[in-house]
Amino acid sequence: MAFGRGEWFGVGLGGSVEKLHYLPEAHTDFILAVIGEELGFVGVCVVILLFYWIVRRAFLIGRTALQLDRSFAGLCAKGIAIWIGWQAFINMGVNLGLLPTKGLTLPLVSYGGSAILMNAVAFAVLLKIDFENRILMRGGKL
């Protein structure tokens, strides 16, 4: 109902009524439905494109590391990309009603202490791998 109420451009930030009583755990599991109601179809498409860009960039970092003969770093970066992408895919499927509720948060968006902490650690590892790749590509040493 939240996606349908949002239509193309949404009802505006803070204008969602579904989050008040109708959606269970609207701040964690069903945050994409709230985004869909408040920002509409366009807002949901932007969120999906941002997750696509993050996952694609993580795969490129992993591929670069593998080309530099850094197998562990490359596989670690690709693992983080799969983790973030799969978690986002499942959460979006749950919000659209295509999958049963799993209790997974939307990475970097949903409220949650341990989930956001582990996402921050994963992105820190990914940034470190990218930093080391750039040093090695310039001919430097680690």
N, C-alpha and C positions, 0 to 999 in steps of 0.2 A: 504494500500500500504506500510505503514511503517513496519508492521510486516512481510510482504513478502520480503521486501528489506533486512531486518535484517538477514533472514535465521537462521542458528543454532547458530552462535557465534557473529553476528552483524558486523557492519562496523567500529566499534571502537568508543571510547568516542569522542564526538565532530564532528563525521563524518556524522551526520544526515543532510539530505537536506530537509526532509519533514517538519521539524520544522521552516524552514526559511520562507516559503510562503504558503505551502499547508495545514498544520494543523491549524485550528483556536484555539487560546488559548492553544498553545502547552505547556506552562509552568504551566498551572493549570489543565484544564479538560483532556487534552490528553497527559499527561506526561508518561503514561505507553506505549503509542505508540512510543514515542521517545526512551524510554528504550528498547522497542522491536527492534527498528531499530539499535540502537547503541550497545546493548549488546546481541541481538538475543534472540532466544527461551530459551536458558540457563539462561540468565539474567532475563527474565520474570518469569521463573519457580522459580528462587531464590527469587524474590520479592513475589510471591504467597506463597511460603513456609514460608517466614518470617512473612507474615501477618497471616498465619495459626498458627504459633508458638505463636505470640502475643495474638491472640484471645483464643487459647487453654490455655495459661498461665493465662489469665484474668479469664477464667471460673474456673480454678483450685483454684485461689485465692478466688473467690466467694464461691466455694464449701467448702473450708477450713473455711471461715468465718461463713458459715451456720452451719458447724459441731461444731463450738465454740459458738453456740447460739448468734451470732451477725447477726441478720436477716437483718437489714438495710444495713450494710456494705456488706454482701453477695449479696443482691439483687442489690446494687449499682455497685459492681464489675461485676456482670453478665450483667447489663444494659450497662456498658461501653464496655464490650466485644461484645455485640450485636450491639451497635452503630458503633464501629470501623469495625467490620466484615461486616456489612450491607453496610456501606459507601464504603468500599474497593470493595465489590462485585459489587455494582452498577457502580462504576467508571470503574472497569475492564470490565464489560459488555458493557458500553458505548464505551470504547476504542476498543473493538473487533467488534463493530457494531451490537451487539445483542440487545441492549437497546437504546431508544432514548436519546439524550443529555439532561442531568438533571442539569448540572452546579455544581455537587458535586466534591470536590477535593479528591485526593488520600491521605488518612491520613499519616502524617509525611513525605510526599514526595513532594506534590504539593506546589507551591508558593501561598501564601495567608495570609494576616495578621490575620483576625479574626479566620479563620479555624485552623491555626497552633497554635494560642493562646488557643483556646478551647481544642484542642487535647493535648496540654501541661498540661492544668488544669486537664483534664480527667486522664492522666497518673500520675499526681501528686497525685490525689485522690486514684488511684489504688495502687501506691507505699505506700501510707500511710496505706491503708487497709492491705497490705501484711506485712508491718512493725509491725502493731499492732497484726496481727495474729501470727507472729513469737514470739513476746513478750509473748502473752498468752499461746502459746504452750510450752514455757520454764517454765511456772508456775509463771510468773511475773504479776504485776498489771498495769492497764492503768492509 
